[in-house]
Amino acid sequence: MTETDTIAAIATPPGTAGLGVIRVSGPAAPELGRLLFRPSSHNCGWQSHHAYHGDIVTADGTTLLDEVLMTLMRRPHSFTGEDVLEISCHGNPLILRTILEQLTNLGCRLARPGEFSLRAFLNGRIDLTQAEALAAVISAQSAKAHQIGLAQLKGSLGVKISELREGLVDALALLEAAIDFSEDISEHETPLAPRQIQEAVTGIEFLLSTYRQARLITCGINVVITGKPNVGKSSLLNNLAGRKKAIVTDIPGTTRDLITDTITLEGLCVHLTDTAGIREPQDAIEKEGIDLVWECLEKADVIVLLLDGSKPLTNEDDHLLRQMKKRTDKVIIAVNKSDLPRAWGPDQLADRLPAHVNCLDISAKFGSGLDALKRALCAHFTPNSGASDNGYMITQLRHKQSLEQALANLTAAGDLLASGHSPEIPAFEVREALDALDEITGRKIQDDILDKIFSTFCIGK
Ligand code: GDP
């Protein structure tokens, strides 16, 4: 497809900076460049993908607006697949707005959010997974999330989906042949594609299995620190965050609200929450704070339960340990104040929690044992082997839902074939599965879903 209108937007963030970039895409882009640009060298040949230095002026040529670098990228070898102009000027919002105004005065339309990416998709320059990866690369909050986004931007997920698709197209061909030539093909001659269907099921199950880890990597892991008052929760948050976020005192019940901070561990994003100490509340405010803790623990990806190793375990500790029994897959026990003499030993935990629960000695105040705690937190990110490196990880809920749909269709098709059903309905199910896969790459997608996806992009992208 080719759009007839030409769009423009400021592609750099609002505010003052060294440089600012305006992007223009559409058939009028080269002409707009010629109208507004005065090259400093006489031999400006407007070669594609070459940056030229010069002045940008008003359309009537009377007023100098800025000194810029101008690059024309001719279609189809541009990001959008259309003629694209990039004007790199000084990063003053006033200059950027004035240049943009000149462009709109000459008939350019202001781009909607994500419209450059939408055009790239509609012109076949990228598939939908790559467009979504682009947004992910821009908003990535950690090195690992950035890596996954980049791998998907290179098209790795799209390639994987295409492989699954090819197998299913073969399966469908076999099933349709069985429908068309049912009289000529005996039951023994028609394999009816169970192998292709099973391979696709295995591939889809693998992709789905990466979702939880991928979400943890891209959105960050929520770590909630809990324990009775005065065990050192605020000290731990402060030490991990490397700054004084929470108040540390000997007075129990000081932390009443949730106190959060985000840190990076081994290139991964970790959202830490310090919570009110769990005990019988002394007043309404403390009760509110403790209610919040239970809600927060429900949503946690990892819970660090702090115990004070320098004092005997209490009923409050016991209560918390009992609660953790339901969540042993996401609990790390940290026995704090290891710098003080121990009042109890690890054997006291043995009959309270299963052996596989990670139990570490730390001193939140002096920092000992915190490296081991950080490693234990990172272990919760460990992705399926090979999946993150080649970008096969599923990071979008939209992709997950389409894969679940395809899986349901293929399971139904497989079951029907296994029970000796005639091929018509299995063929229908395989076709539905193909449609679900095509929604992921955008090969077949409804306009309203497209609008929804691209409207979440930033302007200028
Ligand atoms: P919270 O109520 O659980 O948040 O506990 P705080 O972080 O406010 O700490 C309560 C008291 O324990 C403060 O006096 C801290 O200095 C002290 N504390 C915290 N961690 C340690 C530690 O590792 N060793 C020692 N000796 N004291 C600690």
Boltz pocket constraint, residues with backbone or C-beta under 6 A from the ligand:
constraints:
  - pocket:
      binder: B
      contacts: [[A, 227], [A, 228], [A, 229], [A, 230], [A, 231], [A, 232], [A, 233], [A, 234], [A, 235], [A, 236], [A, 247], [A, 248], [A, 249], [A, 250], [A, 251], [A, 252], [A, 253], [A, 254], [A, 255], [A, 275], [A, 277], [A, 336], [A, 337], [A, 338], [A, 339], [A, 340], [A, 362], [A, 363], [A, 364], [A, 365], [A, 366]]
      max_distance: 6.0
